[in-house]
Structure formats: C-alpha cells, structure tokens
C-alpha cells in the first residue's frame, strides 16, 4: 500500500487533518471535536511508527535489486542464482554465461529505479525498471570500461520470496562499452 511507504506522507496528511479538526475545536469549543483532534494526533504518530515495521512488496523488491547488484559486482554467481525463480531458466543461463565472461568492477543502480507491483496480474508480479552503470575490466586496449544499460526485471513469488523470473536488458553488454 502506497501510504505505508513514506512516513513523510503519513506525517503530512495526519498533521493536516489534525490541524483542521483542532481548528474546528477552537472555533466550536465542542469537546468531542477536541477529542477527535487528540485521537488524530495519536493515530498519526502510531501510523508513522507502524510504517517503520511494515515492508511493502515495492520496498522488498527495491532492496533486492540493490542486493543483486552488489552480488554481481562481487562476482557471487551462487548468490545471484539463489534469487532466480525456478521457472527463470533463461535468466539462470544468462547469469551463468555473463558472469563467466565478464569480471565486473562496478554495478551501480541509478536513481531512476521504478518498482511497480502488478498484484492484479495472474500470477502476481513486480516489475523493476532501471538503468545500471556497469564497469568491467576489459584490458589496456579498451576505449571505455564503463557503460550504462537499461534493464527491466520481472519478479514472481516463490513461496514467501520474490525471485527473478525474467530480465530484459536493453542491449548486449559488449555494446555497452563501445
């Protein structure tokens, strides 16, 4: 739920509602309106505290994308494969092929990361789109050793965990360094 993803949204909405009800109380002097203002203030504080403990699908997948980037940068093939859905055979093959071909020196998710839960899709999935800055050791004759690639990664549930089932990469990694 979008409301549980930002304490700022909860705080601003709760404070605005509390101020409106409190101003109604100061205008009318009605103790029930005053009690409502106090309850709204307590509810706002409670929701901000609760938000810190609730992790939404969007937050889980966003964190997972960054974890996968760290594993790729470290060359942790086994760690990457742990997060591939059982039906993600093409993703599994691509990881095994690319990780044996390339030695990544940098894998950095750029700020345009967008995570979109598609819970009405059957089965439910989450789509993450982003640019990734990839650095690789290409030897002394390389013109560039970094390139940006656009990715769309599709996650499906496997039990209680979100796992990568499909990944669409804008271009071949070899072309990213040209």
N, C-alpha and C positions, 0 to 999 in steps of 0.2 A: 504494500500500500504506500503510495507516494507520500502520505502525511508522516509516516514513520521513518522517512529517510533524511529528514533535516530538523534538528532541534530549533533552527532559526525560524522555519515556517511555523512550527508549533508555538514558539515563543511569541512571534509577532501576532499571529491570529488570536492566541489566548489573551495576550495583553490588550489587544484592541477590543475584544469582546468584554473583557473585564472593565476597561476604562469606560466603555459605553454604558454598561449596566451600573457601574459605580456613579457615573454622572446622572443616570436616571434616579438613583437612590438619593443623591444630594438634592435633586430637583423636587422629588416627591416626599422624601423622608420616610417612605414605606420600608419597614424593617425587613420584609420578605425580599424586596429588591436588593437591599444591603446584604442580606444573607446570600442571595444569588451571586453577587459580586465576589464575596469571600469564597464561595464554592467554585466559581470560575477560576479564581486565582489559584486555589489548591489543585484544581483539575489541570490547569496549565503546567504547574510545577510537576505534578505526577506524570503527565504525558512526556515532558522533557526527560525525566528520569527513566521512564519506560523505554523511550526511544533509544537510549544508550544500551539497553539489553536486548532489543529486537533487531535481528539482522535479516533484511529482506532478500529476496532472490536477486534483485539488482545489485545489492551490496556484496552478496556472496560471489556472484559471477565476476564482478569488477575486481574484487580481491584475487580471485582465481586467475584472471587474465594476467595480473601483475606477478603472481607466483609462477605461472608458466613461463613468463618472460625471464624471470630470474633463473629458472631451471635450464632454459635454453642457453642463456649466457654462460652458465656453469658447465654446460655440456652434459647435463644429467638426463640421459636418454631414458633410463628406467623411471626416473621421477616424472618425466613428461608422459610416458606410456601409461602410468598409473591413472592419469586423468583423461584417458581416451575411453569413450563409450564402447561396449562390446561390439556394437554394430558399426563402429567407426573404422573399418578396415582400411579405407583409403587414407585416412588421417594417420593411422598407425604406420602404413607403408611409407608415407611421405616423411614422417618424423625419422624413421629408421634410415631412409635414403639421405635426407638433407643433413642429419646430424653426423652421418659417417663421411659426408663430402665436405662439410664446412666446419671451420673452427671459429665460432662466434666470439668476438671480443666485446661486443656491446649489443644488447637487445633492450631497447627503451620504448615503452608505450608512450605515445604522445598524448597531449591533453584533449584530443578530440574523441576519446573513448566514449562511446554511447552504448549502453546496455538496455535492451528492450525485452522485457518479459512478454511472451506471447502465450499466456496461460489458456486462452480460448482455442489455440491450435491443438490438434489431436495427433500425437500426444503433446502435452505442454512442452514448450521450449523457450530458451532465452537466446537472443541474437546479440552478439557484441561486434561492433564495428569500430575500427580504429586504424591509425597509422602507426607503424612501428619503425623506429630507426635501428637499422641493423649494421653492425660493424663486424668485419671479418678479416682475418689475416690472409691476404691474397698474395703476399710476397712483395719483393722490392720493385718489381716492374709494373705494379698496378697503378692505374691513374687515380682511382679512389678506393678507399677501404670502408666507406660507409654509404648506405643507401636507404631510402625510405620506401616502404612497401605498405599498401593498403590491404587490410585484412577484414574479413567477415567470418566470425567463428560462431558456430551454432552448437548450443549446449542442450542436451536432453538429460533427464533424470535417469540415474542408475541406482535404484534403491533410494537412499536419502541424499545422495550426492549428485551435483550437476557435473556432467562429463562431456568432453568434446566429441561430437558425432560427425561434424563436417566443418571444413575450413576452406574458404575461398580466398585465395591470395591474388592480388591484382596482377602480378607478373612474376615470371620466373626469377628466382633470386640472382641468377647470373646477370640478368639485365638490370637489376637494381644498382649494380656497381659500375655501369657504363656511363 
